[in-house]
Amino acid sequence: MTWAKLLKILFWIVVIGIIAFIILVMTIFYILGKDLVSEIETHRHVSPDRKLDAVVIEADAGALTTSVMQRLYIVKRGDQLSGKAVAVIDSPVIKNKETNSTKYGVIVQWKSPSELVVQYSDAKHIYMNHSTVEVNDEKIHIEFDEMK
């Protein structure tokens, strides 16, 4: 066997070893990373007709470089969460003018069985596909109110 063939075989062994190592590291991060984001149900508000719940979930990865997100779900009363959130609020803040303090979060209130208001003082961004969603054959209009 010539040196050229030996070096070629050695090269491919090293390349395959590096690829296998990268796949192993990515797999470990994927498995461990699934539980790194803390998700807590912070609010569950029953609609006035007692048919639906507006549920707020706070998601926090705990790192300085990540935002606290609040996810809004509307589900049949008492049901577990399923499907996608109807809205995601990135870094929502509520300011208390009396104490001049702030905290993460939103204020959720039902105006009527078909109208939901989400209040906040400031947020980086709000992700929402539609302002009206259908849940359990009920059409719900969602309004965002930036409190000043």
N, C-alpha and C positions, 0 to 999 in steps of 0.2 A: 504494500500500500504506500502511495506517495504522500509526501508531506502536504501537498495541496488538497488531496482527498481527506486526509486526517483533519486539517484545519477547517475544511468545509463541514465535516461531520461535527466537529467541536463547536463551530459557529451556530449550527442549527440546534444543537443540544442546549446551548446558552440561550438562544432566542426562545425556544419552547419553554425552558425553565423560567425565564422572565415573564412570559405570558401566563404560565400556570400560577406564578406567584401573585401577579396582579389580579387574576381571577379569584384566587383564594382570599386576598385582602379585601376585595370588593364584596365578596360573599359574606365575610365576617362583619364588615361594616353594615351591610344590608340587614343581616340577622339581628345584630345588636342595636342598630339605629332605629328599628321599628318601634321600640319602646322608649326612645329618648325624648319624644315630644309628650309633654304632659297635657292631657285633655280632660277638662273638668266641666261638668254641667253646672253653670253658675245661676241660671234662672230657668224657671218653667212657669209660664203664664197661661192660665186657662182663658179661652175666649168667652165673651159674655153669654153666648148660647150654650156653653159648656161642651162643645163638640170637638174643639181643637186645642192644642197646646202650642205656644210659641216657645221654643227652647233655644237658649243661648249656651254655646259651648266655648270655653276659653282654651285656646291651644298656645302653649308656650314651650319652646325648645330649651329655654333656660340659658341661652348664650347671649353675650352682650351684642353680638352681631345679628341677632334675629329679632323679629317683632313679635309682640303678643297679638294674636288674631282672635277675633270673636266670630263664631259661625252661627248663623241663625237658621233654624230648622222650624218647619211647621208640620206637625204630625197630628194624627187622630188622638184624641185625649187619652192619656195614659200609655200610649204606645212607645216602644223603643225607637231610637233614631234609625232611619233607613234612607237610602238614596243620598242625593247631593244636598248640600246646604242651599237655601234659597238666596242667601247673601253671605258674604264674608267681609268683615270690616277689619282693615289693617291698622293696628295701633290706635284703637279708639280711646279717647280720654274724656272724662267727665270732670269739669272744673266746678269747685264749690266756691262761689263768690264770697260767702260769709267768712270762711276760714282761709281763703286764698290757697286751697290745696287742690291737688289733682289725683285721680286714680284711673286705672285702666277700666274700661267697661262701657256699656251702653245701658240706656233705660228703655225698656220695652213696655208699651201700653197698647191695649186694644181700645180703639175708639168705638168700634161696633163689631158685630160678629164677622164682618167682611173687611174691616180696615184695621191695620196694625201700624203703629208709629214707633220708629226706632230713633231715640234721641242720643246725641253725643255732642261734646264741645269741640272736639277736633279729631281728625283721623287722617292717616296718610292716604288711604284710598278705600273705596267701597267697590267690591266686585259683586255685580248682580246682573243676571241675564234679563229679567223682566220685572217690572214694578207690580205686575199682577200675576199671581201663581194659582194653580188649581190643586187643592189638596182634598182628597176624600169627597170629590164632586162639589166642593165649595170653592168659589173664586175669592181670593184674598188679595186686597190691594195693600202694598207695603210702601210706606212713606218714610223718608229719612229727614230728620229735622236737626239741623246743626244749631245747637243752642248758643247764643252769644251773650 
